[in-house]
Structure formats: structure tokens, C-alpha cells
Amino acid sequence: MPRPPKDVTCRCGHTSTMTISKMLCIKCGKYIFYDDQSRRRHRIHSFYGVALLAAGLTLITYFFVEMIVVPLFPR
């Protein structure tokens, strides 16, 4: 849903007029946000994505060790 136009300045100094919650800065390529709520939402979603990826890799590693490595070296 479009929002009222707002001038937002990136950390690199470039100013953009925004009508959406987030977009990439044309100068430096980093995200700029319409407001702090959008910034927090992006940070939380990024954290959950990384956490799910780490959990998935841990699970795959566990199954690899239990199903392949352990039977190769019986006690």
C-alpha cells in the first residue's frame, strides 16, 4: 500500500523520496527504510531466516553423522 512521499537520507548521504516501506539506496546498495517499524521488522525477519538456516544445517549434519559416519566405524 503506497504511503505519503517522504524524503529519507541514507547513511552514505544520498537522499531518496520513498512511498514504500524499504528500498535499496542507488548509491551504496544498502537498504533504507521508511520508518523505524520497517527497520525492526526487516531485522527480525533476517534473524529468523538465519536461525532457520542454521537449524536446518545442524539437522542435516546430525543425520549425516548418525546415518553415515557412525556405521562406518562400529565399536
Residue pairs with C-beta under 8 A, 6 or more apart in sequence:
2 19
2 20
3 18
3 19
3 20
3 21
3 34
4 19
5 17
5 18
5 19
6 17
6 18
6 19
6 34
7 15
7 16
7 17
7 18
8 15
8 16
8 17
8 18
8 32
8 33
8 34
9 15
9 16
10 16
10 25
10 27
10 28
10 30
10 32
11 28
11 30
12 25
12 27
12 28
12 30
13 27
14 25
14 26
14 27
14 28
16 23
16 25
16 26
16 32
18 32
18 34
20 34
21 33
21 34
21 35
21 38
21 41
22 31
22 32
22 33
22 34
22 38
22 39
22 42
23 31
23 32
24 30
24 31
24 32
25 31
25 32
31 42
33 39
33 42
